[in-house]
Amino acid sequence: MKKLVMLMLLAFPAFAHSEVETKISCFKSQEGKDIKFEFRTYHDQAAKWSGAAVKYATSKESIPLVYKSTEQEEMSEGRPFQFTTTWVEVVGGAITGEYVMVRQGALIYGMSYTNAKSKKHYGFEHHPQIESSPEKGCQW
């Protein structure tokens, strides 16, 4: 039986090891208060799973996000599609806000947040030059 298990692990390495890919994007408010946050996405291709979270620079805790939708649009023929992805913020089991990211190819054109209760809307700019890592996050 042990030989059979070892043979299966060697024959199907995806069962033995699955890697979760983490991507971090750093954002800063466009106007008003100086608000900074990191947006993390997690993806496991083998398990066909993805998730996301935001962590504000002034907070020690991350806020979990739930994927809602992605819309794609062809802006110009021969150019990469533009994707608008919506994530829902969940705190204490309730929906408290919504994040919308607009990107085309590798470029992120912006992120917005709308508070579910007050309906206040905030715009954020992507700052790809900010150093970041899965261990330390955005180094503001």
N, C-alpha and C positions, 0 to 999 in steps of 0.2 A: 504494500500500500504506500509506504514512504517513497519507493522508487517511482510510483505512478504520480504522486504529488510533485516530486522534483522534476519529472519529465514534463508535466503540465506547466510548471513555472518557467522552465527553460523554453518550452515551445510557445508560450504566451506571456511574454515579458510585461505586457500591459497590466496583467493581473497582479504581477509582483510589485509594480511601482507605478504610481500615478502622480504626476507633478502638477501642482496648482501654480498657475502663472499669476503674478501680481503686477499690476501697472499702477503707477502713481502720477497724478497730474496736480499741479499747484495752481491755485486761483486766488486772485485778489479783487476786492470790490472796485467797481469802476467809478463810483461817486459816493459822496457822503462819508460814513465811517470807514475806518481802515480795517476791513474784515478780510481775513485770510483763512483759507482752508485747503486741505488736501483731499483729493477724491481718489479713492482706491477701488480698482476693479479686480476681481478674482475670477479665474477661469480654469476649469479642469476639463480638458478636451475628452479624455477617456471616459469620464463620468457624465459628460454633457451637462455640466453644471456651471453657473456663474452667479456672482453676487457683487455687491458694492457697499461702500461705507464712506462717510465724510467725517473728517476730524478737523475742527476749527483750531487755529493756532493758540487760542486762549483756553482750550479745553484739554483735559487728560483722557476723556472718553470719546470713542467713535460713535457715530449714529448710523445704525443699519439702514440700508436702502433696499427696496424691492423693485426689480425691473418691471416696468409697465408696458412700454412699447418702443418701437423704432420705425420711423418713417424714412423712406429714401426718395430722393429727387434728383433727376438728371439736370444739372445746371447748364452745361454746355456739352455738345456732342464730342466724344473722345476724352472728356475729362472725368476724373473720379466722381462718383455720386456723392451728394451731400446727404448725411445721415443726421436725423434729429432723434435723440434717444431720451426717453423720459424715465426717471426713477422716482419712486415714492418714498418719502421719509416716514419711518415708523418709530414712535417713541411711546413706551408704556402701553403697547398694543394698539395705539391709535395712529391714524394718518395725521401727521402734523405739517407736512409740506411736500413740495414737489421740485425736483431738480430737472432741468432740461439742458442737454448738451448738444451743440451743433458742431459737426466736424465734417471735413472733406479730405479724404485721404488721410495723411498723418497730421494734418493741421486741425487744431481745435479753435473754432472761431469765437466761442463764448459759452458761457454757462449762466443760467438764470435760476433763481430760487423764488418760489412763491409760498408764503406762509398760508397754510390751510385755513386758519382762524381769521386772521386780520386781512388776508388777501394782498398784503404788501408784497411787492415785487422787487427783487434785487438783481442787478447785473454784475457779472464777474468776468475778468479777463484771465486767459490762460497765460502762465509764466513758465515756459519750457526751460528757461535758463536757470531756474532755481534748482539747486542740487537736491536730489531726493534718493531715498533708498527704502526698501521694505522694513529695515530695522529702525531707521531714524525718521522716516517720513520727510516732509518738506523742510529744508534748512533755511528758514526765513532769517 
